[in-house]
Each structure stands twice: as C-alpha cells, then as structure tokens.
Amino acid sequence: MLEAKKKLILTFDVELWDEGEWLKPFITSDMYKIDTFPKSIKNIIDLLDKYGGHATFFTTLEIIEKYPEIIKDISAKGHEIGIHGPKHKKLKNYSREEFRQDCIHEIEYIKKITGKKPLGYRAPHFSLNKETDWVLATLKELDFKYDSSIFPINLGEYGVSKAPTSRYEIIQGLLEIPITVAEFGKVRIPFAGGIYFRFLPYGIFNLLLARAFKQKNTPMVYFHPHELEPETPQITSGPRLKRYIKYFGVKKGLKKLEDIIKNYDCVSIEEIFFK
C-alpha cells in the first residue's frame, strides 16, 4: 500500500516582474514589451492540474485589473484567491485610509470576477511588523479571516523575531498563518520559498521541510511566478548583489517546483483552515 502524501500548503505571491523600488531605475523600455506573466501562471496551473494539487494565490490589485480572465480561470479550477498589497508597496508607505480603500476596491473586483470574497491577506515584502500592525484592525473590519504576512525571524529588511511559528490569533477574530521556518532548538532557518528555495539544493530543502513537518502545523511554502519563469526580463545593470539574489536559480525553479507538487499533497490555506 502506497504511503499517503503529506499535506503541504502551497502559496504564490502574484505580482508583476518589475516590482521593487531598487529595480525600476534600471529597466529599459524594450523590456516592457515582453509579457511573460500569462506563461508563468500557465506553467504553474499545468503542474497543479497534472498532479491534482491546489494553492493560494495572493494577488496584487494591478494583476487583478490587468489579467481578470486569468484570475477567473485560477479560481474556477478550485484555487484560492487572496490579496497581496493591494498595491505592491511596503505597508509603511500606505496611509490608513488609502490602504482601506484599496482593499475594498480589490475585494469587490475579486468578488466580481470569481464570485467569491477573499478570506486572506499577505503584505508585500512581508512588511507587517510592530510599526505597521494598524492594518490588522482594517483587515478584521473588512471581514478577512486570516493574515499570512509574518516571517517569524528577523532577516533585516523584513521579519519579526520571536513571533510564533505556528498559527495563532494575532488580534481577536483574525488568524495569523506565519511563513514556515525550520526550528532547531532556538535557531530558526528560513527555507520555504523565494530566494531561500532558489539557493538551496532540492535535497537540503527537503531535509529542512522534513524538520518542519515535525513541528505543530502543516508547513507552508511560497513562490513568485516571475521567479519560476526563465524568460522573465532581467536587468543587466544596477546593484550586482541584488541582481544576483533576484535571478539566481531562476532557470531551475520550475523543475524544483514540480518536484514539490509531485511529491506532496499541495493544498490551499482555505482547504486546511476553513473547510
């Protein structure tokens, strides 16, 4: 008898490839003529269809407005649509009223094209912290059921040290589902997506994931579609280290994602916590 696959929460932060304040000054006009977004999403959906997986897609307002049919199709296949932003800027650069109005606008847009109200939110750049936690009251007011913005380790540009590593009620009535880290005693190791996933050999990633499975919650991984598509435009000038981090491992990213979707029972946040 075959052993049942372990459940793994699969999430995507769906945004355009040119997001990032440091990046924009080095983008040339001809790069905007290349639209790899539809292909990057199709590659992911094809893999999920092939292996019978599901995922949560946290989506910016710009993506919703530019590609409504793609988002509609993602939802129709049984995947969850959440909010990422709504604009892809750090929360500290939002006013409270602007944030509230943008959320309302995206909620209504998602309801219009999918027929469903989004349950979850993820902040751009994992920028929810003690200085920006005012957004939580707004999320609750707008009837979100959960937030998934906390990276429970301080990584300099983002992260909250000593935050709980398993799900918890971040304010009354709002669940926090933090990014998964591997814990070895008091040491926390980031590995579950983004640059960490691209840098790590798949075997090392799997060892850290195995460690996470021994912790309290179903582990959660996260990816950006543009970092899984080799044809995504890449700048050739600008800070060398930032370019290295942004583009390292992109060519192998989709194959590594396929290994995950094939070897685990991939599910959305909604499937695990709200059904």
Solvent accessible surface area in square Angstrom, and as a share of the most:
residue,aa,sasa,rsa
1,M,244,1.09
2,L,170,0.85
3,E,151,0.68
4,A,87,0.67
5,K,102,0.43
6,K,104,0.44
7,K,99,0.42
8,L,0,0.00
9,I,1,0.00
10,L,0,0.00
11,T,0,0.00
12,F,0,0.00
13,D,3,0.01
14,V,0,0.00
15,E,12,0.05
16,L,22,0.11
17,W,27,0.09
18,D,14,0.07
19,E,27,0.12
20,G,11,0.10
21,E,128,0.58
22,W,67,0.24
23,L,0,0.00
24,K,97,0.41
25,P,102,0.64
26,F,69,0.29
27,I,23,0.12
28,T,75,0.43
29,S,93,0.60
30,D,80,0.41
31,M,21,0.09
32,Y,119,0.45
33,K,165,0.70
34,I,87,0.44
35,D,83,0.43
36,T,12,0.07
37,F,16,0.07
38,P,54,0.34
39,K,89,0.38
40,S,4,0.03
41,I,5,0.03
42,K,123,0.52
43,N,32,0.16
44,I,0,0.00
45,I,14,0.07
46,D,63,0.33
47,L,19,0.09
48,L,1,0.01
49,D,77,0.40
50,K,134,0.57
51,Y,60,0.23
52,G,55,0.53
53,G,6,0.06
54,H,56,0.25
55,A,0,0.00
56,T,0,0.00
57,F,0,0.00
58,F,0,0.00
59,T,0,0.00
60,T,2,0.01
61,L,11,0.06
62,E,83,0.37
63,I,0,0.00
64,I,0,0.00
65,E,80,0.36
66,K,117,0.50
67,Y,23,0.09
68,P,39,0.25
69,E,113,0.51
70,I,38,0.19
71,I,0,0.00
72,K,97,0.41
73,D,80,0.42
74,I,2,0.01
75,S,7,0.04
76,A,86,0.67
77,K,94,0.40
78,G,40,0.39
79,H,7,0.03
80,E,9,0.04
81,I,12,0.06
82,G,0,0.00
83,I,0,0.00
84,H,2,0.01
85,G,0,0.00
86,P,0,0.00
87,K,88,0.37
88,H,28,0.13
89,K,53,0.22
90,K,58,0.24
91,L,0,0.00
92,K,146,0.62
93,N,71,0.36
94,Y,13,0.05
95,S,64,0.41
96,R,157,0.57
97,E,98,0.44
98,E,57,0.25
99,F,0,0.00
100,R,73,0.27
101,Q,84,0.37
102,D,17,0.09
103,C,0,0.00
104,I,53,0.27
105,H,85,0.38
106,E,0,0.00
107,I,8,0.04
108,E,88,0.40
109,Y,58,0.22
110,I,1,0.01
111,K,78,0.33
112,K,172,0.73
113,I,27,0.14
114,T,26,0.15
115,G,67,0.64
116,K,115,0.49
117,K,84,0.35
118,P,5,0.03
119,L,40,0.20
120,G,0,0.00
121,Y,0,0.00
122,R,0,0.00
123,A,1,0.00
124,P,0,0.00
125,H,63,0.28
126,F,17,0.07
127,S,12,0.08
128,L,3,0.01
129,N,54,0.28
130,K,163,0.69
131,E,136,0.61
132,T,4,0.02
133,D,70,0.36
134,W,40,0.14
135,V,0,0.00
136,L,9,0.04
137,A,65,0.50
138,T,15,0.09
139,L,0,0.00
140,K,93,0.39
141,E,103,0.46
142,L,22,0.11
143,D,70,0.36
144,F,4,0.01
145,K,80,0.34
146,Y,0,0.00
147,D,0,0.00
148,S,0,0.00
149,S,0,0.00
150,I,8,0.04
151,F,0,0.00
152,P,0,0.00
153,I,32,0.16
154,N,94,0.48
155,L,57,0.28
156,G,69,0.66
157,E,130,0.58
158,Y,52,0.20
159,G,17,0.16
160,V,27,0.15
161,S,63,0.41
162,K,185,0.78
163,A,8,0.06
164,P,62,0.39
165,T,32,0.19
166,S,25,0.16
167,R,118,0.43
168,Y,53,0.20
169,E,105,0.47
170,I,40,0.20
171,I,53,0.27
172,Q,144,0.64
173,G,48,0.46
174,L,1,0.00
175,L,38,0.19
176,E,0,0.00
177,I,6,0.03
178,P,6,0.04
179,I,0,0.00
180,T,15,0.09
181,V,1,0.01
182,A,0,0.00
183,E,40,0.18
184,F,83,0.35
185,G,66,0.64
186,K,204,0.86
187,V,91,0.52
188,R,58,0.21
189,I,61,0.31
190,P,25,0.16
191,F,0,0.00
192,A,0,0.00
193,G,0,0.00
194,G,4,0.04
195,I,33,0.17
196,Y,42,0.16
197,F,1,0.00
198,R,20,0.07
199,F,80,0.33
200,L,40,0.20
201,P,86,0.54
202,Y,47,0.18
203,G,45,0.43
204,I,77,0.39
205,F,0,0.00
206,N,43,0.22
207,L,121,0.60
208,L,18,0.09
209,L,0,0.00
210,A,46,0.36
211,R,88,0.32
212,A,1,0.01
213,F,44,0.18
214,K,163,0.69
215,Q,49,0.22
216,K,180,0.76
217,N,41,0.21
218,T,39,0.22
219,P,3,0.02
220,M,3,0.01
221,V,1,0.00
222,Y,6,0.02
223,F,0,0.00
224,H,33,0.15
225,P,0,0.00
226,H,29,0.13
227,E,8,0.03
228,L,4,0.02
229,E,1,0.01
230,P,60,0.38
231,E,103,0.46
232,T,12,0.07
233,P,9,0.06
234,Q,76,0.34
235,I,7,0.03
236,T,123,0.71
237,S,57,0.37
238,G,24,0.23
239,P,57,0.36
240,R,197,0.72
241,L,124,0.62
242,K,75,0.32
243,R,52,0.19
244,Y,113,0.43
245,I,68,0.35
246,K,39,0.17
247,Y,36,0.14
248,F,74,0.31
249,G,22,0.21
250,V,6,0.04
251,K,173,0.73
252,K,147,0.62
253,G,0,0.00
254,L,47,0.23
255,K,119,0.50
256,K,23,0.10
257,L,0,0.00
258,E,36,0.16
259,D,24,0.12
260,I,0,0.00
261,I,2,0.01
262,K,83,0.35
263,N,69,0.35
264,Y,31,0.12
265,D,45,0.23
266,C,2,0.01
267,V,8,0.05
268,S,2,0.01
269,I,0,0.00
270,E,45,0.20
271,E,56,0.25
272,I,50,0.25
273,F,37,0.15
274,F,69,0.29
275,K,178,0.75
